[in-house]
Structures are given as structure tokens and as C-alpha cells.
């Protein structure tokens, strides 16, 4: 992959901005570079944004091209990378959904923040013909919006392109924590626990390895989401919705879904990844008991499967509460989970 292909075709400059959280009284100033394309001829969702704390050092970057990640320390997790949810299909839920978390991370003195930057990735979405405000059907709409026509493994491909750009910015193995919410958790685990060739993406380089993975209210076993056992009584009414959006994202042939499900990955193959240093040694799984969209069984299934992986530590976190979107809407839960992970990593050193 060429440097031009990694960096895309449009230069984005750092600028001064502000982010907010409903849990904080005041906006938090930050330095940000938004919508940096990570592929040539990118569609409107093939980009990422980076947020820095506002300090004298980062203020000096304002007006200059965003071409590196300040504060990267090889082998020390000083960066958070995040992947948003939205059922692989919601155009209103974007990389900016990390901003309440950014507000909490950088609400104190910038120099004292335990991380130096937060990057948030967008990716091509799947079709959503029944969206209440912004429906899109590729056939009926004559393929007018390729940014909403992804089918697996394009989501993974986009994510790997995004991490390749961040690698060109200085991201290295062990220098970041990777978090994902809902389908973003699935995408994170898909992309990190299995190599690109698992998805027929042999032409793409493997991602830089995070120090840890965080899944928040995640989707991990796709076939279980269309069964009575997998959904349980509390979520059984969602079966048709799940079948529709999973078919749009992964294809109507459900026989292909297990290979895309992190909770069905071969533990021996993941253990080999861990042993060779090609996967993190720490996974933290957060799941709200009050989540109205994702049953707790999803976390249970992934915990059970990953607990079979030699050399991998699996921790069930307790930060997520409330409804499905609460972690990203409020920001404090994601940030608390990141801090928990940083403490766990320090204990291992």
C-alpha cells in the first residue's frame, strides 16, 4: 500500500475546537483534525478524526497538516482508537459520537491526561431501506450513494485501511487501546483477532496490535441474534430487525455468519495470534444489564469462547449501565473503561 493510498487525497489541518458531554457543565477545548480520508477517492465515510488535549504544545499545531500522532510512545498505550456502532447502517451515527468521551478524557489539565490522543474511525455503511428519515436502497436509489452499500468484509477492509493510515501517522504495536461500541465492538474484534486473510483480504497489511481490546455493548455471535435462545424473552421481539440488518451487512446466506462472529473464532487460532504477538493479551468486555437492544448473552458467549484462548486475559467490566446508547451519549462510561484498562495494563508491567 503506497503512502499516497494510505493518506488519501485531501490534506486536513489541525484546528481548535470544543467538545461536550451531558455529564460536564462546560465545553472542553481540544485540537482536532476531522474527516481525514484513509483511502484514495474515499467516500464520505472512509475517514477518521483525531482529537488532542488543548495544551501549549498542541495549540502550536493549529493550521498545520495533520500527518502524525503527537505523544505516541512505542510499547506504551498513549492513544485510544474507537469504532462507533449503529448496526453497520445508521448514517447519523459517526466518528463524532466519541466526542463526549473526548470531553471526559481531556476535561482536566491536558498534560496530565493519561492518553495523548483519541482517534475515531468511520467506515462504509450497509444499506438501510427502512431508515425513518434517511432510507437508502441501492436498487431503488440507482446506486447513488456507495458510502451506504457495504457488505462484509468491506467494513473490515475500511477499518484496516484506517489503522494503516494511523500507522503512517506513528501508531505502533502496543501504543494504543482499541474500543468499539455495539457493531463497532464486533468490527474491532473481527479485525484484530483474525488476520486479513481470514476475510479474503490478503492484499491488506495486518493492523498495528493494540495493547488491549474493549468491547462495549457489543455484537459478537451473529447467528445467535436471530434465534429464540440467543435473544431470550427480553429481546425476542427484535429478531426480525436483527435478521434484516445482519442480512444487509453480511449477506442473506446465514451459513456465512459464523466465520464473521468473534464468539465463534477458533480459540487455538486466536491463541496462536496471541503467542506470536499478533493479538493483544487483554480483553475487557462491558455490557449493560439494562441494554434494550443487545442481550447480555452476547457478552457471555464471547467471554466463554475467549476464556479458552491460552495467554489471553478476559475481564468482564462493570462500567456500562442504562440503555444501549448511553456509553457513547454520555462519554464517562467509555472513558472510565479506558482508565480501567490502563490500570490493568500497568499491573501487568
C-alpha positions in Angstrom: 0.0 0.0 0.0 1.5 3.3 -1.1 1.9 6.3 1.2 -0.5 8.2 -1.1 -3.1 5.5 -0.9 -2.8 5.5 2.9 -3.1 9.2 3.3 -5.9 9.7 0.8 -6.1 12.7 -1.4 -7.1 15.6 0.8 -4.9 17.4 3.4 -6.6 18.1 6.7 -5.2 20.7 9.1 -5.4 20.7 12.9 -7.8 23.3 14.3 -9.1 24.5 17.6 -12.5 23.1 18.6 -14.6 22.2 21.6 -16.4 19.0 22.7 -19.2 18.5 25.2 -20.7 15.8 27.4 -24.1 15.9 29.1 -22.2 14.9 32.3 -20.0 18.0 32.2 -21.1 21.6 32.8 -18.8 23.3 30.2 -17.4 22.6 26.8 -13.9 21.2 26.7 -11.4 22.8 24.3 -9.5 20.4 22.1 -7.3 20.4 19.0 -8.8 18.3 16.3 -8.3 17.1 12.7 -11.6 15.8 11.3 -12.6 13.6 8.4 -9.1 12.6 7.3 -9.6 10.3 4.3 -7.7 7.0 4.7 -8.1 5.8 1.1 -7.8 7.3 -2.3 -11.1 8.5 -3.8 -12.7 8.0 -0.4 -16.5 8.0 0.0 -17.9 10.3 2.7 -17.5 7.6 5.4 -13.9 6.4 4.6 -12.2 8.8 7.0 -11.2 9.2 10.6 -10.9 12.1 13.1 -8.2 12.7 15.7 -8.6 14.7 19.0 -5.8 16.1 21.1 -6.0 17.8 24.5 -5.6 21.6 24.3 -2.1 22.4 25.6 0.6 24.9 24.5 2.3 22.2 22.5 -0.9 21.1 20.7 -2.0 24.7 20.1 1.1 25.2 18.1 -0.2 22.6 15.6 -3.2 24.6 14.7 -3.2 25.4 11.0 -0.6 22.7 10.1 -1.3 19.5 8.3 -2.4 16.5 10.4 0.3 14.0 9.4 1.3 12.4 12.7 0.0 11.5 16.2 1.7 13.5 18.9 2.5 11.6 22.0 2.9 8.1 20.6 5.2 6.0 22.8 6.2 2.6 21.4 5.0 -0.2 23.7 3.1 2.2 26.0 -0.6 2.8 25.3 -0.9 6.5 25.0 -3.6 6.5 22.2 -7.2 5.5 22.2 -8.7 4.3 18.9 -12.5 4.0 18.8 -15.0 2.4 16.4 -18.7 3.6 16.5 -21.8 1.4 16.3 -25.1 1.9 14.5 -25.8 -1.6 13.3 -23.4 -1.2 10.4 -26.0 1.1 8.7 -27.0 4.3 10.5 -25.7 7.4 8.7 -26.4 9.6 11.7 -24.0 7.7 14.0 -20.5 8.7 13.0 -17.0 9.0 14.4 -18.1 12.2 16.1 -20.0 10.0 18.6 -16.7 9.7 20.5 -16.8 13.4 21.4 -18.5 13.1 24.9 -15.7 10.6 25.7 -13.1 13.0 24.5 -14.6 15.7 26.7 -14.1 13.5 29.8 -10.7 12.4 28.8 -9.4 15.9 28.3 -11.5 17.9 30.8 -8.6 18.3 33.2 -5.2 19.7 32.5 -4.2 18.4 29.1 -0.7 17.5 30.1 -2.0 15.3 32.9 -4.3 13.2 30.7 -3.2 9.5 30.7 -3.6 9.4 26.9 -2.2 11.8 24.3 -4.8 11.4 21.5 -8.1 9.8 20.6 -8.8 8.7 17.1 -12.3 7.7 15.9 -13.0 5.9 12.7 -15.8 6.0 10.2 -16.4 3.2 7.7 -18.6 2.4 4.7 -22.1 1.5 5.9 -24.6 -1.1 4.7 -27.9 -0.3 3.2 -30.8 0.8 5.4 -34.0 0.8 3.3 -36.2 1.4 6.3 -34.4 4.3 8.0 -37.1 6.6 9.3 -35.5 9.8 8.0 -32.7 8.8 5.6 -33.7 5.5 3.9 -31.4 4.1 1.2 -31.9 1.1 -1.1 -29.1 0.7 -3.7 -31.5 -0.7 -6.3 -34.4 1.7 -5.9 -32.0 4.7 -5.5 -29.9 3.6 -8.5 -26.7 3.2 -6.5 -26.4 6.9 -5.9 -24.6 6.6 -2.6 -21.7 4.0 -2.5 -21.0 5.1 1.1 -24.1 3.1 2.1 -23.6 -0.1 0.1 -21.0 -2.1 2.1 -21.3 -5.9 2.5 -18.9 -7.8 4.7 -15.9 -7.8 4.6 -15.8 -4.2 3.4 -16.3 -2.9 6.9 -13.2 -4.8 8.0 -11.3 -3.6 4.9 -12.2 0.0 5.7 -11.2 -0.4 9.3 -7.8 -1.9 8.3 -7.2 1.0 5.9 -7.9 3.4 8.7 -5.4 1.7 11.0 -2.9 1.7 8.2 -3.2 5.5 8.0 -2.7 5.7 11.7 0.3 3.5 11.4 1.7 6.0 8.9 1.0 8.7 11.5 3.2 6.8 14.0 0.8 4.3 15.6 2.8 1.2 16.6 2.1 -2.2 18.2 1.2 -1.7 21.9 0.9 2.0 21.6 -2.9 2.2 21.8 -6.1 0.8 23.3 -8.9 -0.1 20.8 -12.5 0.4 21.9 -15.7 -0.4 20.0 -19.4 0.1 20.7 -22.1 -2.3 19.5 -21.3 -3.3 15.9 -18.1 -1.3 16.3 -17.1 -3.8 19.0 -17.7 -6.6 16.6 -15.7 -4.9 13.9 -12.8 -4.3 16.3 -12.6 -7.9 17.4 -13.0 -9.2 13.8 -10.1 -7.0 12.6 -7.7 -7.7 15.4 -8.3 -11.3 16.5 -8.1 -12.7 12.9 -5.6 -11.8 10.2 -6.8 -10.1 7.0 -6.6 -13.4 5.0 -9.4 -14.8 7.2 -11.7 -12.5 5.2 -10.0 -12.8 1.8 -8.2 -9.5 2.3 -4.7 -10.9 1.7 -3.7 -7.6 0.0 -4.1 -5.6 3.2 -1.4 -5.4 5.9 -2.3 -6.6 9.4 -3.3 -3.9 11.8 -0.9 -2.5 14.4 -1.6 -4.6 17.5 -3.4 -2.8 20.4 -2.3 -3.2 24.0 -5.9 -4.2 24.8 -9.4 -4.5 23.3 -12.5 -3.0 24.8 -16.0 -4.2 23.7 -19.0 -2.1 24.9 -22.5 -3.5 24.5 -21.1 -5.5 21.6 -22.5 -7.9 19.0 -20.3 -11.0 18.9 -22.3 -14.0 17.8 -24.3 -13.2 14.7 -26.3 -16.4 14.3 -27.4 -16.2 17.9 -29.1 -12.9 17.3 -31.8 -14.5 15.1 -32.6 -17.4 17.5 -35.0 -17.5 20.4 -32.2 -18.9 22.7 -29.8 -16.2 21.7 -32.2 -13.4 22.2 -34.1 -14.6 25.2 -37.6 -13.5 26.1 -36.4 -9.9 26.8 -35.1 -9.3 23.3 -37.2 -11.8 21.2 -39.2 -9.0 19.6 -36.0 -7.8 17.9 -35.5 -11.0 15.9 -36.8 -9.6 12.6 -34.9 -6.4 12.9 -31.7 -8.3 13.5 -32.3 -10.6 10.6 -32.8 -7.7 8.3 -29.8 -5.6 9.2 -27.5 -8.6 9.6 -28.5 -9.8 6.1 -27.8 -6.4 4.7 -24.4 -6.3 6.3 -23.3 -9.9 6.0 -25.4 -11.3 3.2 -28.6 -13.3 3.3 -26.8 -16.7 3.5 -26.6 -17.3 7.2 -24.2 -20.1 6.8 -21.5 -17.4 6.3 -22.3 -15.6 9.5 -20.3 -17.9 11.9 -17.0 -17.1 10.2 -17.6 -13.4 10.9 -18.6 -13.9 14.5 -15.9 -13.3 17.1 -17.7 -15.6 19.6 -17.1 -18.4 17.1 -13.5 -17.9 16.3 -11.3 -20.9 16.8 -9.6 -20.4 20.3 -6.5 -22.3 19.1 -6.1 -20.0 16.1 -6.6 -16.9 18.3 -4.1 -18.3 20.8 -1.5 -18.6 18.0 -2.1 -14.9 17.2 -1.5 -14.0 20.9 1.5 -16.2 21.2 3.1 -14.7 18.1 2.4 -11.1 19.3 -0.2 -10.5 16.7 -3.1 -10.0 19.1 -3.4 -8.3 22.5 -3.2 -10.2 25.7 -6.0 -8.3 27.4 -9.7 -8.0 26.5 -12.3 -6.1 28.6 -16.0 -6.7 27.8 -18.5 -4.2 29.0 -22.3 -4.9 28.9 -25.2 -3.0 30.4 -27.8 -5.2 32.0 -30.4 -2.6 31.0 -29.4 -2.7 27.3 -32.7 -2.7 25.4 -31.1 -3.8 22.1 -28.3 -6.3 22.9 -28.9 -9.3 25.2 -26.3 -10.0 27.9 -25.9 -13.4 26.3 -23.7 -11.8 23.7 -21.0 -11.0 26.2 -21.5 -14.3 27.9 -20.8 -16.2 24.7 -17.7 -14.2 23.8 -16.3 -14.4 27.4 -16.7 -18.2 27.3 -15.0 -18.5 23.9 -12.1 -16.2 24.6 -11.5 -17.8 28.0 -10.4 -20.8 26.1 -7.6 -18.8 24.5 -4.2 -19.6 26.1 -2.4 -16.4 27.0 -5.4 -14.1 26.8 -6.8 -12.4 29.9 -10.5 -11.7 29.6 -12.1 -9.3 32.1 -15.8 -8.5 32.4 -16.1 -4.8 33.2 -18.9 -3.1 35.1 -18.9 0.4 33.7 -21.8 0.2 31.3 -25.2 0.9 32.7 -28.5 2.2 31.2 -29.7 1.9 27.6 -27.7 0.7 24.7 -26.5 4.2 23.5 -25.7 5.5 27.0 -21.9 4.8 26.8 -21.3 7.0 23.8 -24.0 9.5 24.5 -22.6 10.3 28.0 -19.0 9.6 27.4 -18.0 8.9 31.0 -18.6 5.1 30.8 -16.2 4.7 27.9 -13.6 6.8 29.5 -13.9 5.0 32.8 -13.4 1.7 31.0 -10.3 3.0 29.2 -8.9 4.1 32.5 -9.6 0.6 34.0 -7.8 -0.9 31.1 -4.8 1.3 31.6 -4.6 0.3 35.2 -4.8 -3.4 34.3 -2.0 -2.9 31.8 0.1 -1.2 34.4 -0.4 -4.1 36.8 0.9 -6.5 34.2 4.1 -4.5 33.6 
